[in-house]
């Protein structure tokens, strides 16, 4: 394999190996600090990061506010405190090597407030900020206030062009790189457009070559592109090195760092990763963000899939084929279904799915009484973790709502990600993973259940494997 050329990233020459930021509490100060200590770029998640008391014990994120607005303010305080703590841990454990970045989601609640709070409280400890999940126009301006580099995450040249023309052209010196996140292969939330088929992955090479062409047009030919999503071993990407169509390139690893000794995920989660087969990770549209997301197929996703399948369109009056009455709710108010949907709904009720929940799309889903109670409880307990949430209808505006009905086909993402990050529960929670997670099972490096340290993994990556 060709030698792996170092790059200047966030003002320092480092290995072009980047740890992908994974929230909540999946990429933390310990894992990112170890990655930086090995000579690369460590990335901790600034999405509701963990914080600790003076004795080093985890501070449980308990919400006592009576209203969503009050709980939202508690969440912001937790996020800022946790981000500062993780930056401190990363800085101390990096031993002055590599670079430390923080990853945030633009569509997370109060993203700008959290950014300001963490960067102000952790001055000198963070060298760069990566940001995606939306169009982060203001990330450049915010980072410029603290003199640190910014790294937008995009899935197309078109998206970067829009960001550059609207805002980034005013802060070119601090654009440390552009992260191209493959919308089919990356773990977590993905930037698939409405015109792209989730079942037909595109080749990243022409997409990144187009991104490089756009960057060169703007005088950014020497600015690195960070290839993220679908990167398992560099031997498979050797043709990208010293390639003028791609230019300076670094590679981001999100899934492989999950299986390291410094990774904070549970032993159960690590063991589950070693058992996955191809096809066990898939893109779904259940996220309350409205984005596609890539996660491990398990009973949690199975239930969401089945919930949506038990769905019928309804009308409050007889119209067209919707003439068959069906009682809903405690008062048995009548709605009208088609003949086929009436037959299905009656069958589902007989199977125990006796509760009907309305969606924003004039449809009903049928669930068990226990599931209906859980959905309502989770919606009531919303703490506003997203700028806009389909599941609870929270929105970060004066009204505190999207103005639409809450969507029971989705779920509380804060609840499930906090649970899987702080327990051994993996099958009944959302388990984000990249497409290549199935490769743990057959990669000889992980034979007999071997789990490397971060340094061992980085050294392995340098060999191309």
C-alpha positions as CSV (number, residue, x, y, z in Angstrom):
1,X,0.0,0.0,0.0
2,X,1.1,3.6,-0.6
3,X,2.5,5.5,2.4
4,X,-0.1,7.4,4.3
5,X,0.8,11.0,4.0
6,X,0.2,13.2,7.0
7,X,-2.0,16.3,6.7
8,X,-2.2,19.6,8.4
9,X,-5.5,19.4,10.3
10,X,-6.6,22.2,12.7
11,X,-3.2,23.7,12.5
12,X,-1.1,20.6,13.2
13,X,0.4,17.8,11.2
14,X,-1.4,14.6,12.0
15,X,-2.2,11.2,10.6
16,X,-5.2,11.6,8.2
17,X,-7.2,9.3,10.4
18,X,-10.2,10.8,12.1
19,X,-12.5,9.3,14.8
20,X,-16.1,9.9,13.9
21,X,-18.1,11.7,16.5
22,X,-21.0,9.6,17.8
23,X,-23.6,10.8,20.3
24,X,-25.0,10.3,22.8
25,X,-22.0,9.5,25.0
26,X,-20.6,7.0,22.4
27,X,-17.6,9.1,21.4
28,X,-16.4,10.7,24.6
29,X,-13.3,12.3,26.1
30,X,-11.6,9.0,26.8
31,X,-12.0,7.5,23.3
32,X,-11.2,10.8,21.5
33,X,-8.2,11.6,23.7
34,X,-6.8,8.1,23.0
35,X,-7.3,8.6,19.3
36,X,-5.4,12.0,19.4
37,X,-2.7,10.4,21.5
38,X,-2.1,7.9,18.7
39,X,-1.5,10.8,16.3
40,X,-4.8,11.2,14.7
41,X,-7.9,13.4,15.2
42,X,-10.1,12.4,18.1
43,X,-13.7,13.5,18.1
44,X,-16.0,13.6,21.1
45,X,-19.7,14.1,20.8
46,X,-21.1,17.3,22.1
47,X,-24.7,16.0,22.0
48,X,-25.8,15.7,25.6
49,X,-22.5,14.5,26.7
50,X,-21.9,13.0,30.2
51,X,-20.7,15.0,33.1
52,X,-19.4,13.9,36.5
53,X,-19.5,15.0,40.1
54,X,-16.3,15.9,42.1
55,X,-15.9,12.2,43.0
56,X,-15.9,11.2,39.3
57,X,-19.3,9.6,39.4
58,X,-21.6,10.0,36.5
59,X,-24.3,12.6,36.9
60,X,-27.6,11.2,35.9
61,X,-29.6,13.5,33.7
62,X,-32.8,13.8,35.6
63,X,-35.4,16.3,34.5
64,X,-37.5,17.9,37.2
65,X,-39.2,20.8,35.2
66,X,-42.9,20.7,35.0
67,X,-43.1,22.0,31.4
68,X,-41.3,21.2,28.2
69,X,-39.7,24.6,28.3
70,X,-38.3,24.1,31.8
71,X,-37.0,20.6,30.9
72,X,-35.5,22.0,27.7
73,X,-33.4,24.5,29.8
74,X,-32.2,21.7,32.0
75,X,-31.1,19.7,28.9
76,X,-29.1,22.7,27.6
77,X,-27.4,23.0,31.0
78,X,-26.5,19.3,31.0
79,X,-25.2,19.5,27.4
80,X,-22.9,22.4,28.2
81,X,-21.6,20.9,31.4
82,X,-21.0,17.6,29.7
83,X,-19.3,19.0,26.7
84,X,-16.8,20.9,28.9
85,X,-16.1,17.8,30.9
86,X,-15.5,15.6,27.9
87,X,-13.2,18.3,26.4
88,X,-11.2,18.3,29.6
89,X,-10.9,14.5,29.6
90,X,-9.9,14.4,26.0
91,X,-7.3,17.1,26.4
92,X,-5.7,15.5,29.4
93,X,-5.6,12.0,27.9
94,X,-4.3,13.1,24.5
95,X,-0.9,14.0,26.0
96,X,-0.6,17.0,23.6
97,X,-0.6,14.8,20.6
98,X,-3.0,14.9,17.6
99,X,-6.0,17.1,17.5
100,X,-9.3,17.2,19.5
101,X,-12.6,18.0,17.7
102,X,-16.1,18.2,19.0
103,X,-19.0,17.0,16.9
104,X,-22.5,18.6,17.2
105,X,-25.7,18.2,15.3
106,X,-27.1,21.4,13.8
107,X,-30.6,20.2,14.4
108,X,-30.1,19.4,18.0
109,X,-31.9,21.6,20.5
110,X,-30.2,24.9,21.2
111,X,-27.2,23.9,19.1
112,X,-25.8,27.5,19.0
113,X,-26.2,28.0,22.7
114,X,-24.5,24.7,23.5
115,X,-21.7,25.5,21.1
116,X,-21.0,28.9,22.7
117,X,-21.3,27.4,26.2
118,X,-18.8,24.5,25.6
119,X,-16.3,26.6,23.5
120,X,-16.3,29.3,26.1
121,X,-15.9,26.9,29.0
122,X,-13.3,24.8,27.3
123,X,-11.1,27.4,25.7
124,X,-7.8,26.1,24.3
125,X,-9.0,22.4,24.7
126,X,-10.9,22.0,21.4
127,X,-9.2,22.5,18.0
128,X,-12.1,22.0,15.7
129,X,-15.9,21.5,15.4
130,X,-17.6,19.1,13.0
131,X,-21.2,19.8,12.3
132,X,-23.9,18.2,10.2
133,X,-27.5,17.0,10.4
134,X,-28.9,20.1,8.6
135,X,-27.3,23.1,6.9
136,X,-25.0,24.7,9.5
137,X,-24.7,28.1,8.0
138,X,-23.6,29.8,11.3
139,X,-21.0,27.2,12.4
140,X,-18.2,29.2,10.7
141,X,-19.1,32.5,12.4
142,X,-19.4,30.8,15.8
143,X,-16.0,29.0,15.5
144,X,-14.4,32.2,14.3
145,X,-15.3,33.9,17.5
146,X,-13.1,31.4,19.3
147,X,-10.4,31.1,16.7
148,X,-10.9,27.4,16.0
149,X,-11.5,25.4,12.8
150,X,-14.8,24.3,11.5
151,X,-15.7,21.2,9.5
152,X,-19.1,21.1,7.9
153,X,-20.5,17.6,7.1
154,X,-22.2,17.4,3.7
155,X,-23.4,14.6,1.4
156,X,-23.1,16.5,-1.9
157,X,-21.1,19.3,-3.7
158,X,-24.4,21.1,-4.0
159,X,-24.9,21.3,-0.3
160,X,-21.3,22.7,0.2
161,X,-21.8,25.2,-2.6
162,X,-24.9,26.6,-0.8
163,X,-23.1,26.8,2.5
164,X,-20.0,28.5,1.0
165,X,-22.0,31.1,-0.9
166,X,-24.3,31.9,2.0
167,X,-21.7,32.1,4.8
168,X,-18.4,30.2,4.6
169,X,-16.8,32.5,2.1
170,X,-16.4,35.1,4.9
171,X,-14.4,32.7,7.0
172,X,-12.1,30.8,4.5
173,X,-9.0,30.6,6.8
174,X,-10.7,28.6,9.5
175,X,-12.4,26.1,7.1
176,X,-10.3,23.1,8.3
177,X,-11.8,20.6,5.9
178,X,-15.1,19.4,4.5
179,X,-16.5,16.1,5.7
180,X,-18.2,14.1,2.9
181,X,-20.5,11.7,4.7
182,X,-21.7,8.9,2.5
183,X,-25.6,9.0,2.8
184,X,-25.9,5.2,2.3
185,X,-23.0,3.7,4.3
186,X,-22.5,6.0,7.3
187,X,-24.0,5.2,10.7
188,X,-26.5,7.4,12.5
189,X,-28.4,10.0,10.6
190,X,-27.8,10.4,6.9
191,X,-28.2,13.1,4.3
192,X,-30.2,11.3,1.6
193,X,-32.1,13.6,-0.6
194,X,-35.6,13.0,-1.8
195,X,-34.3,12.1,-5.3
196,X,-31.9,9.4,-4.0
197,X,-33.0,5.8,-3.6
198,X,-32.0,4.4,-0.1
199,X,-31.8,0.9,-1.7
200,X,-29.4,2.0,-4.5
201,X,-26.1,3.2,-3.0
202,X,-24.1,5.7,-5.1
203,X,-20.4,5.4,-5.7
204,X,-18.7,8.0,-3.4
205,X,-15.8,8.6,-5.8
206,X,-17.6,10.8,-8.4
207,X,-19.5,12.6,-5.6
208,X,-16.3,13.4,-3.8
209,X,-14.5,14.3,-7.1
210,X,-17.4,16.8,-7.7
211,X,-17.0,18.2,-4.2
212,X,-13.3,18.7,-4.8
213,X,-14.0,20.4,-8.1
214,X,-16.4,22.8,-6.3
215,X,-13.9,23.4,-3.5
216,X,-11.1,24.2,-6.1
217,X,-13.4,26.6,-7.8
218,X,-13.6,28.5,-4.5
219,X,-9.8,28.4,-4.0
220,X,-9.9,25.5,-1.6
221,X,-7.8,23.0,-3.5
222,X,-5.5,22.5,-0.6
223,X,-8.3,22.1,2.0
224,X,-8.7,18.4,3.0
225,X,-11.8,16.4,2.3
226,X,-12.6,13.9,5.0
227,X,-14.2,10.8,3.6
228,X,-16.7,9.4,6.1
229,X,-19.0,6.4,5.8
230,X,-18.1,3.0,4.5
231,X,-14.4,3.2,5.3
232,X,-13.2,0.0,6.9
233,X,-9.6,-0.4,5.8
234,X,-7.5,2.0,3.8
235,X,-6.2,-0.7,1.4
236,X,-9.6,-0.4,-0.3
237,X,-9.2,3.3,-0.7
238,X,-5.6,3.4,-1.9
239,X,-6.6,4.8,-5.3
240,X,-7.8,7.9,-3.5
241,X,-4.3,8.7,-2.2
242,X,-2.1,11.1,-4.2
243,X,-5.1,11.5,-6.6
244,X,-5.5,14.9,-8.1
245,X,-9.2,14.4,-8.6
246,X,-9.6,13.9,-4.9
247,X,-6.8,16.1,-3.5
248,X,-5.7,16.1,0.1
249,X,-7.9,13.5,1.9
250,X,-8.3,12.1,5.3
251,X,-10.5,9.1,6.4
252,X,-13.0,9.1,9.1
253,X,-13.8,5.9,11.1
254,X,-17.1,5.8,13.0
255,X,-17.9,2.1,13.3
256,X,-14.5,0.5,14.0
257,X,-13.7,2.6,17.0
258,X,-16.8,1.2,18.7
259,X,-14.9,-2.0,19.2
260,X,-12.0,-0.7,21.2
261,X,-11.1,-0.9,24.9
262,X,-11.5,2.8,25.3
263,X,-15.0,2.8,23.7
264,X,-17.5,3.6,26.4
265,X,-20.3,1.4,24.9
266,X,-21.4,-1.6,27.0
267,X,-19.9,-5.1,26.8
268,X,-23.3,-6.4,25.4
269,X,-23.1,-3.8,22.6
270,X,-19.6,-4.8,21.7
271,X,-20.5,-8.5,21.7
272,X,-23.5,-7.8,19.5
273,X,-21.3,-6.0,16.9
274,X,-19.3,-9.2,16.6
275,X,-22.3,-11.2,15.5
276,X,-23.8,-9.1,12.8
277,X,-24.3,-10.4,9.3
278,X,-24.5,-8.4,6.1
279,X,-27.9,-6.8,5.9
280,X,-28.3,-6.5,9.6
281,X,-27.8,-2.8,9.4
282,X,-30.3,-0.8,7.3
283,X,-31.6,2.7,6.6
284,X,-35.0,3.6,8.1
285,X,-37.3,6.6,8.2
286,X,-38.5,6.3,11.8
287,X,-36.3,9.0,13.3
288,X,-38.1,11.9,14.9
289,X,-35.7,14.2,13.0
290,X,-37.2,13.3,9.7
291,X,-33.8,12.1,8.4
292,X,-32.9,8.6,7.3
293,X,-30.9,6.8,9.9
294,X,-28.7,3.7,9.8
295,X,-29.1,1.3,12.7
296,X,-28.9,-2.4,13.6
297,X,-32.1,-4.3,12.9
298,X,-33.4,-5.5,16.2
299,X,-36.7,-5.9,18.1
300,X,-36.7,-2.1,18.7
301,X,-36.8,-1.4,14.9
302,X,-39.0,-4.4,14.3
303,X,-41.7,-2.9,16.5
304,X,-41.5,0.4,14.8
305,X,-41.8,-1.2,11.4
306,X,-44.8,-3.3,12.5
307,X,-46.3,-0.2,14.1
308,X,-46.3,1.6,10.8
309,X,-47.6,-1.5,8.9
310,X,-50.7,-1.6,11.2
311,X,-51.8,1.7,9.6
312,X,-54.9,2.8,7.8
313,X,-56.1,6.0,6.2
314,X,-59.3,7.4,7.6
315,X,-61.9,10.1,7.0
316,X,-64.1,11.8,9.6
317,X,-66.9,11.7,7.1
318,X,-68.0,9.3,4.4
319,X,-66.2,10.1,1.2
320,X,-65.3,8.0,-1.8
321,X,-64.4,4.4,-0.7
322,X,-64.1,5.5,2.9
323,X,-67.6,4.5,3.9
324,X,-67.0,1.7,6.5
325,X,-67.4,2.9,10.1
326,X,-64.8,2.2,12.7
327,X,-64.9,3.3,16.3
328,X,-61.8,5.0,17.8
329,X,-60.8,6.3,21.2
330,X,-62.5,6.0,24.6
331,X,-65.7,7.5,23.3
332,X,-65.8,5.2,20.3
333,X,-66.1,8.1,17.8
334,X,-66.6,6.9,14.3
335,X,-64.2,7.4,11.5
336,X,-64.5,5.8,8.1
337,X,-62.2,3.4,6.3
338,X,-62.1,1.6,3.0
339,X,-63.5,-2.0,3.0
340,X,-60.0,-3.6,2.9
341,X,-58.7,-1.4,5.7
342,X,-61.8,-2.1,7.8
343,X,-61.1,-5.8,7.5
344,X,-57.4,-5.3,8.5
345,X,-58.3,-3.1,11.4
346,X,-60.8,-5.5,12.8
347,X,-58.2,-8.3,12.5
348,X,-55.6,-6.3,14.4
349,X,-58.1,-5.5,17.2
350,X,-58.8,-9.2,17.6
351,X,-55.0,-9.8,17.9
352,X,-54.8,-7.3,20.8
353,X,-53.9,-4.1,19.0
354,X,-57.0,-2.3,20.5
355,X,-55.7,1.2,20.8
356,X,-55.8,3.7,17.9
357,X,-53.4,6.6,17.6
358,X,-53.8,9.4,15.0
359,X,-50.9,10.5,12.9
360,X,-50.3,13.9,11.2
361,X,-51.1,12.2,7.9
362,X,-54.7,11.4,8.5
363,X,-54.0,7.8,9.3
364,X,-54.4,5.6,12.3
365,X,-52.0,3.1,13.7
366,X,-53.2,0.3,16.0
367,X,-51.1,-0.7,19.0
368,X,-51.5,-2.5,22.3
369,X,-52.8,-0.6,25.3
370,X,-49.3,-1.0,26.9
371,X,-47.6,0.5,23.9
372,X,-50.1,3.3,23.6
373,X,-49.5,4.3,27.2
374,X,-45.7,4.2,26.7
375,X,-45.9,6.4,23.6
376,X,-48.1,9.0,25.4
377,X,-45.8,9.0,28.4
378,X,-42.7,9.5,26.3
379,X,-44.4,12.4,24.4
380,X,-45.5,14.0,27.7
381,X,-42.0,13.7,29.1
382,X,-40.4,15.5,26.1
383,X,-37.5,17.7,27.1
384,X,-37.0,19.3,23.7
385,X,-33.8,17.6,22.6
386,X,-34.2,18.5,18.9
387,X,-34.8,21.8,17.2
388,X,-38.0,20.2,15.8
389,X,-39.3,16.7,16.8
390,X,-41.9,14.8,14.8
391,X,-42.6,12.4,17.7
392,X,-43.5,14.9,20.4
393,X,-44.2,17.9,18.1
394,X,-41.7,20.1,20.1
395,X,-40.1,22.9,18.2
396,X,-37.5,25.4,19.4
397,X,-39.7,28.5,18.8
398,X,-41.8,30.8,20.9
399,X,-44.8,28.5,20.7
400,X,-42.7,25.4,21.6
401,X,-44.5,23.3,18.9
402,X,-44.2,22.4,15.3
403,X,-47.9,23.2,14.9
404,X,-48.5,19.6,13.8
405,X,-49.9,16.6,15.6
406,X,-47.3,14.4,17.4
407,X,-46.4,11.4,15.3
408,X,-46.8,8.1,17.2
409,X,-45.0,6.2,14.4
410,X,-41.7,7.6,15.7
411,X,-40.0,7.4,19.1
412,X,-38.2,9.5,21.8
413,X,-34.6,9.5,20.5
414,X,-33.2,11.0,23.7
415,X,-34.6,8.3,25.8
416,X,-33.4,5.3,23.7
417,X,-29.9,6.7,23.1
418,X,-29.4,7.5,26.7
419,X,-30.6,4.0,27.7
420,X,-28.4,2.1,25.2
421,X,-25.4,4.3,26.1
422,X,-25.7,3.6,29.9
423,X,-27.0,0.1,30.1
424,X,-26.6,-3.4,28.8
425,X,-29.9,-3.1,26.9
426,X,-29.2,-3.5,23.2
427,X,-32.1,-5.4,21.6
428,X,-34.9,-3.1,22.9
429,X,-33.1,0.2,22.0
430,X,-31.9,2.0,19.0
431,X,-28.4,0.8,18.0
432,X,-26.8,3.1,15.5
433,X,-24.1,1.6,13.2
434,X,-22.5,2.0,9.9
435,X,-23.2,-0.4,7.0
436,X,-19.8,-2.1,7.4
437,X,-20.5,-3.2,11.0
438,X,-21.1,-6.8,9.7
439,X,-17.4,-7.0,8.9
440,X,-16.4,-7.3,12.5
441,X,-17.6,-10.9,12.4
442,X,-15.2,-12.1,9.6
443,X,-12.3,-9.7,10.0
444,X,-9.4,-11.9,11.3
445,X,-8.2,-9.0,13.3
446,X,-11.1,-9.5,15.7
447,X,-10.7,-13.3,15.8
448,X,-11.5,-15.0,19.2
449,X,-13.2,-11.8,20.4
450,X,-10.1,-9.6,20.3
451,X,-10.8,-6.0,21.2
452,X,-7.9,-3.7,20.5
453,X,-6.9,-0.5,22.2
454,X,-7.4,2.7,20.2
455,X,-3.6,2.9,19.6
456,X,-3.5,-0.7,18.3
457,X,-6.4,0.0,16.0
458,X,-4.7,3.2,14.6
459,X,-1.5,1.2,14.0
460,X,-3.5,-1.4,12.3
461,X,-5.2,1.2,10.1
462,X,-1.8,2.6,9.1
463,X,-0.9,-0.8,7.6
464,X,-4.0,-0.5,5.3
465,X,-5.9,-3.3,7.1
